[in-house]
């Protein structure tokens, strides 16, 4: 066999080697979901809210706290450069967000109660909702399950987000 024939044979055999080994699953991101009930106050209702208190009960255990509220934002696509590098920036969207830490968030139903005060100091209507957190595998089943408990508050009331 000549040198060219040997080179072609070696090239063909090396292309077969990866097929002999099982593919490893993609790596999992080194992040974890915080065990929280998150609350988004819609932009149309923000002007009615000065402070928010939330109580959440799950599996017989209750947690209650005043929420620290932060301005919400959305991602704004800034496009992609010719070399394929893409970017985005955040822009305020007028919402407010807060989180209530639950030590053992599960997929069991949660009874959440939201109360608060208006900028004038009057009490906001007390809203209660029983809902079931959502479970998902955003990075594949090999990376574990993420449980989310998201609520939305507006003038019409409290609902699951």
ZAMARGU-4260 file (C-alpha; in steps of 0.2 Angstrom, whole numbers, plus 5000, padded with zeros to 4 digits):
<rodrens>
0) 5000/5000/5000 | 5007/5017/4995 | 5008/5032/5007 | 4992/5040/5000 | 4983/5023/5002
5) 4989/5022/5020 | 4984/5040/5023 | 4966/5037/5017 | 4965/5022/5027 | 4970/5031/5043
10) 4959/5045/5040 | 4944/5034/5037 | 4948/5024/5053 | 4949/5040/5064 | 4932/5046/5058
15) 4925/5029/5065 | 4933/5030/5082 | 4921/5043/5089 | 4906/5032/5084 | 4913/5018/5095
20) 4910/5028/5111 | 4894/5034/5119 | 4891/5052/5118 | 4892/5061/5135 | 4877/5072/5139
25) 4879/5090/5138 | 4886/5098/5154 | 4874/5105/5167 | 4875/5124/5171 | 4882/5127/5189
30) 4866/5136/5195 | 4852/5132/5206 | 4834/5139/5207 | 4831/5149/5223 | 4816/5141/5233
35) 4805/5157/5232 | 4788/5162/5228 | 4791/5177/5216 | 4778/5191/5214 | 4777/5203/5199
40) 4767/5219/5201 | 4760/5224/5184 | 4765/5241/5178 | 4747/5246/5177 | 4746/5243/5196
45) 4763/5249/5203 | 4756/5267/5206 | 4744/5259/5219 | 4757/5250/5229 | 4769/5257/5242
50) 4773/5241/5252 | 4768/5222/5250 | 4767/5208/5263 | 4766/5190/5257 | 4762/5175/5267
55) 4764/5158/5259 | 4759/5141/5266 | 4764/5124/5259 | 4764/5107/5267 | 4758/5114/5284
60) 4773/5127/5285 | 4770/5145/5283 | 4782/5159/5279 | 4777/5178/5280 | 4787/5193/5276
65) 4787/5211/5269 | 4794/5210/5252 | 4808/5220/5246 | 4802/5227/5229 | 4814/5229/5214
70) 4811/5237/5197 | 4807/5225/5183 | 4815/5224/5166 | 4814/5216/5149 | 4829/5211/5138
75) 4831/5221/5122 | 4839/5213/5108 | 4854/5223/5101 | 4857/5212/5086 | 4871/5201/5080
80) 4888/5207/5073 | 4894/5199/5056 | 4906/5187/5066 | 4891/5180/5075 | 4892/5189/5092
85) 4875/5194/5098 | 4871/5205/5113 | 4856/5212/5123 | 4853/5225/5136 | 4840/5227/5149
90) 4827/5240/5150 | 4815/5245/5164 | 4797/5239/5160 | 4788/5248/5174 | 4784/5232/5185
95) 4790/5228/5202 | 4797/5212/5208 | 4799/5204/5225 | 4803/5186/5232 | 4797/5177/5247
100) 4810/5163/5253 | 4802/5146/5256 | 4814/5134/5264 | 4807/5119/5256 | 4798/5123/5240
105) 4790/5108/5233 | 4777/5104/5219 | 4763/5104/5233 | 4750/5117/5232 | 4754/5134/5240
110) 4741/5146/5248 | 4748/5163/5245 | 4740/5179/5253 | 4746/5196/5248 | 4742/5212/5257
115) 4750/5229/5257 | 4748/5248/5258 | 4745/5262/5245 | 4756/5277/5244 | 4743/5286/5254
120) 4744/5273/5268 | 4727/5265/5265 | 4726/5246/5265 | 4726/5237/5248 | 4713/5223/5246
125) 4719/5207/5253 | 4721/5194/5239 | 4723/5175/5242 | 4726/5162/5229 | 4730/5143/5230
130) 4741/5137/5216 | 4752/5123/5212 | 4771/5127/5208 | 4777/5122/5191 | 4791/5109/5188
135) 4802/5109/5172 | 4819/5102/5166 | 4825/5118/5157 | 4843/5110/5154 | 4837/5092/5151
140) 4832/5078/5164 | 4851/5074/5167 | 4852/5092/5175 | 4838/5090/5188 | 4821/5098/5190
145) 4818/5116/5193 | 4802/5121/5203 | 4795/5139/5200 | 4781/5148/5210 | 4777/5164/5201
150) 4763/5176/5205 | 4756/5192/5197 | 4747/5206/5205 | 4737/5219/5197 | 4721/5228/5199
155) 4710/5213/5195 | 4719/5202/5208 | 4732/5189/5211 | 4735/5175/5198 | 4748/5162/5194
160) 4762/5169/5182
</rodrens>
